[in-house]
C-alpha cells in the first residue's frame, strides 16, 4: 500500500505499519520507509510501471477499444478434454502424467465423451464439487461491466485477474428501477456531471480522478480461470438472489464456454439462465421467516 500512486493508500499503509509494528515488529520491519529492502522494492515497482507505461504509449497509445462486448472469451485450451481426463485418472495409476495424456489422446472420442458425461451425471446439485482434474482446463475472459458488479465478482480468488483504471469513458449501466421510479432524467444528468468532473480532474490528476466515478460506470478487467473454479463462480453467481448485473456476466461466461467447448460446459449444469425481476425478494422473505 505504501508503494501505490494514491496518497490516501500511502497514509493507510503507514498507519497499518505503525500499529502492526507495536505487536509484530519483526514481521513488518522491512516495510519501514527507511529500510533498504523497502526502498529497493519501491524503486523496482516504480521502474517496472514506468517501463510498461512507456511501451504502451509508444505502441498502443493511439488504439481504441474494438469491442463493447460484456464478456469475450479470449482463449482456452484446445486439449482441455485430454488434460482433464488424464488428471482424473492420474491418482488411480502408477504412470506418469505424460503417459496418461498420450494414452487418453489416442482413445476414441466416443470413450472420452462417455466418461465425461458419466462424471457430469454424478452431480446432483451444485454442492457436489467436481474433482481436482477439472483445474487443468483454463479460460481467459475479457469483461466489461459496471464497477459495482466488478466489486462482487472480484472476490473470487481462485483465478488470476487484473483491472484497468476507473473511468467514465466506457459508459454506464442504468438500473430499470431508476427508470420505473421516474428518476431517469435526474440520474442521467448526475452521471453526465460525474463524467465532466472526471475529465476535468484527470487532466492533472489521473489517479485521483477515479474517486469521482460512480459505481454504475463500466470498468474493463480480465479473468484467467480454470474450469473447476469457473463452475463454482458461474453457478453461485447466477442464483436467483444474485444481482442482475453479475448474473448476466456469469450467464454469459457459461454461454461462451458452451459455444467453444460444449462437452465441458455440461459440468456447469446448475447455472441458472432464467431472468427474475425481484430475485432477491424470496431470499429476504426466507430470512424474515427465520427471524420470526
C-alpha positions in Angstrom: 0.0 0.0 0.0 2.9 2.4 0.7 4.1 1.9 -2.9 0.8 3.0 -4.5 0.3 6.1 -6.5 -2.6 7.2 -4.3 -1.6 9.4 -1.3 -4.5 8.0 0.7 -3.3 4.4 0.3 0.2 5.5 1.3 -1.2 7.0 4.5 -3.3 3.9 5.3 -0.3 1.8 4.7 1.8 3.9 7.0 -0.9 3.8 9.7 -1.2 0.0 9.4 2.6 -0.3 9.6 2.7 1.8 12.8 0.0 -0.3 14.5 1.5 -3.7 13.4 5.0 -2.6 14.5 3.6 -2.5 18.1 2.7 -6.1 18.1 4.7 -8.0 15.4 7.7 -5.7 14.7 9.9 -8.4 13.3 7.3 -9.3 10.6 6.9 -5.7 9.3 10.3 -4.1 9.8 11.1 -4.4 6.1 8.1 -2.1 5.4 9.7 0.8 7.2 10.3 3.6 4.8 14.0 3.8 5.6 14.7 0.1 5.3 16.9 -0.9 2.4 14.6 -3.7 1.2 11.6 -1.3 1.2 13.5 1.3 -0.8 14.7 -1.4 -3.2 11.2 -2.8 -3.7 9.7 0.7 -4.2 12.4 1.5 -6.8 11.8 -1.8 -8.6 8.0 -1.3 -8.6 8.2 2.3 -9.9 10.7 1.4 -12.6 8.5 -1.5 -13.8 5.4 0.7 -14.0 7.3 3.4 -15.9 8.8 0.8 -18.3 5.4 -0.8 -19.2 3.6 2.6 -19.4 6.2 3.9 -21.8 6.0 0.9 -24.0 2.2 1.1 -24.1 2.2 4.8 -25.0 4.6 4.1 -27.9 2.9 1.1 -29.5 -0.7 1.0 -28.3 -1.5 4.5 -27.1 -3.3 5.6 -30.2 -5.6 2.5 -30.4 -9.2 2.4 -29.3 -11.1 -0.5 -27.8 -12.6 -2.5 -30.6 -15.5 -4.1 -28.6 -18.1 -3.2 -26.1 -19.0 -6.8 -25.6 -19.7 -7.6 -22.0 -17.9 -10.9 -22.0 -15.4 -12.1 -24.6 -13.7 -15.5 -24.4 -10.1 -14.6 -25.4 -8.6 -18.0 -25.3 -9.0 -21.6 -24.0 -7.1 -24.8 -24.0 -7.8 -26.9 -27.2 -6.6 -30.0 -25.4 -8.7 -29.4 -22.3 -10.6 -32.7 -22.5 -7.4 -34.8 -22.7 -5.8 -32.9 -19.9 -8.9 -33.2 -17.7 -9.3 -36.9 -18.2 -5.6 -37.5 -17.6 -5.7 -35.6 -14.4 -8.8 -37.5 -13.2 -7.0 -40.9 -14.0 -3.6 -39.9 -12.5 -4.3 -40.7 -8.9 -5.6 -44.2 -9.9 -2.4 -45.2 -11.6 1.3 -45.5 -11.2 2.0 -44.0 -14.6 3.5 -40.6 -15.4 1.2 -37.8 -16.4 2.7 -37.7 -19.9 2.0 -41.4 -20.4 -1.6 -41.0 -19.3 -2.1 -38.0 -21.6 -0.7 -39.8 -24.6 -3.0 -42.8 -24.0 -6.1 -40.7 -23.4 -5.2 -38.7 -26.6 -5.3 -42.0 -28.6 -8.7 -43.1 -27.2 -11.8 -42.9 -29.4 -13.7 -39.6 -28.9 -16.8 -41.7 -28.0 -15.0 -43.2 -25.0 -13.7 -39.8 -23.8 -17.1 -38.3 -24.2 -18.8 -41.2 -22.3 -16.5 -40.8 -19.3 -17.0 -37.1 -19.1 -20.8 -37.4 -19.4 -20.9 -40.1 -16.7 -18.9 -37.9 -14.3 -21.2 -35.0 -15.1 -24.2 -37.2 -14.3 -22.9 -37.8 -10.8 -23.5 -34.2 -9.9 -27.0 -33.9 -8.4 -26.7 -30.3 -7.1 -24.1 -27.5 -7.2 -22.6 -28.5 -3.8 -21.3 -31.7 -5.5 -17.9 -30.2 -6.3 -16.0 -31.6 -9.3 -12.7 -33.3 -8.8 -9.3 -31.6 -9.0 -8.8 -32.8 -12.5 -11.1 -30.0 -13.7 -8.5 -27.5 -12.7 -6.5 -28.4 -15.8 -8.6 -26.7 -18.5 -8.3 -22.9 -18.4 -10.2 -19.9 -19.9 -9.4 -16.3 -20.3 -12.2 -13.8 -20.4 -12.2 -10.0 -21.1 -15.1 -8.5 -19.2 -16.8 -5.1 -19.4 -19.3 -4.4 -16.6 -20.1 -1.7 -14.1 -17.8 -1.2 -11.1 -20.5 -2.5 -8.6 -20.6 -5.9 -10.2 -16.9 -6.0 -10.5 -16.6 -5.5 -6.8 -18.7 -8.6 -6.3 -17.0 -10.8 -8.8 -13.6 -9.6 -7.7 -13.9 -11.5 -4.5 -13.4 -14.9 -6.3 -9.8 -15.7 -5.6 -9.1 -19.0 -7.3 -8.2 -17.1 -10.5 -5.9 -14.5 -12.0 -7.4 -11.1 -12.6 -6.4 -7.6 -13.4 -8.4 -4.5 -13.9 -8.0 -1.2 -15.8 -8.2 2.2 -14.0 -11.7 3.5 -13.3 -13.0 5.8 -16.0 -16.3 7.2 -17.3 -15.3 6.5 -20.9 -16.9 3.1 -21.2 -20.4 4.3 -20.4 -22.6 3.2 -17.5 -25.5 1.0 -16.5 -29.0 2.2 -15.8 -31.0 0.0 -13.5 -34.5 -0.4 -14.7 -35.8 0.6 -11.2 -34.4 4.1 -11.8 -36.5 4.5 -15.0 -39.6 2.9 -13.4 -39.3 5.3 -10.5 -39.4 8.3 -12.9 -35.8 9.3 -11.9 -34.2 8.6 -15.3 -33.6 12.3 -16.3 -32.1 13.1 -12.9 -29.9 10.0 -13.0 -28.5 10.6 -16.4 -27.8 14.3 -15.6 -25.9 13.2 -12.5 -23.9 10.7 -14.5 -23.1 13.3 -17.1 -21.8 15.7 -14.4 -19.7 13.0 -13.0 -18.1 12.3 -16.4 -17.4 16.0 -16.8 -15.8 16.2 -13.4 -13.7 13.1 -14.2 -12.4 14.6 -17.4 -11.5 17.9 -15.7 -9.7 16.3 -12.8 -7.9 13.6 -15.0 -6.0 16.3 -16.9 -3.9 17.0 -13.9 -4.6 14.1 -11.5 -5.4 10.9 -13.5 -5.2 8.6 -10.4 -7.2 10.8 -8.1 -9.9 11.4 -10.8 -11.1 7.8 -10.2 -12.7 9.0 -6.9 -15.5 10.8 -8.7 -16.5 7.8 -10.9 -19.9 6.4 -9.8 -20.1 2.6 -9.4 -22.6 2.3 -12.3 -19.8 3.3 -14.8 -18.3 0.4 -16.6 -14.8 -1.0 -16.0 -12.8 -3.5 -18.0 -10.9 -6.4 -16.5 -9.7 -9.8 -17.4 -10.1 -13.2 -15.7 -7.9 -16.2 -16.2 -9.6 -19.2 -14.5 -9.7 -23.0 -14.5 -12.8 -24.9 -15.3 -13.4 -26.1 -11.7 -13.3 -22.5 -10.3 -15.4 -21.4 -13.2 -18.1 -23.9 -12.4 -18.2 -22.5 -8.8 -18.3 -18.9 -10.0 -21.0 -19.3 -12.7 -23.3 -21.5 -10.6 -23.2 -19.4 -7.4 -23.3 -16.1 -9.2 -26.3 -17.0 -11.4 -28.6 -17.9 -8.5 -31.9 -16.1 -8.4 -31.0 -14.0 -5.4 -27.9 -12.6 -7.2 -27.7 -9.1 -8.6 -29.0 -8.7 -12.1 -25.7 -7.3 -13.3 -23.3 -10.0 -12.2 -25.9 -12.7 -13.0 -25.7 -11.6 -16.7 -21.9 -11.8 -16.6 -21.9 -15.3 -15.1 -24.5 -16.5 -17.6 -22.5 -15.1 -20.5 -19.3 -16.7 -19.3 -21.2 -20.0 -19.3 -22.6 -19.4 -22.8 -19.1 -18.6 -24.2 -17.7 -21.9 -22.9 -20.7 -23.7 -24.1 -20.1 -22.3 -27.6 -16.4 -23.2 -27.6 -16.4 -26.5 -25.7 -20.0 -27.8 -25.3 -18.9 -31.1 -23.8 -17.1 -29.5 -20.9 -19.8 -26.9 -20.4 -22.1 -29.7 -19.3 -20.2 -29.7 -16.0 -21.8 -26.3 -15.4 -25.3 -27.9 -15.2 -26.6 -25.8 -12.4 -26.1 -22.4 -14.0 -29.4 -20.6 -13.8 -30.2 -18.9 -17.1 -33.6 -17.7 -16.1 -34.4 -14.0 -15.6 -36.0 -12.7 -12.4 -37.3 -9.2 -11.7 -37.0 -9.4 -7.9 -34.7 -12.4 -7.5 -33.5 -11.2 -4.1 -37.1 -10.9 -2.7 -37.6 -14.6 -2.0 -34.3 -14.8 -0.1 -35.2 -11.8 2.0 -38.6 -13.3 2.8 -37.0 -16.6 3.9 -34.6 -14.6 6.2 -37.6 -12.8 7.8 -39.4 -16.1 8.3 -36.4 -17.5 10.1 -36.2 -14.5 12.4 -40.0 -14.5 13.1 
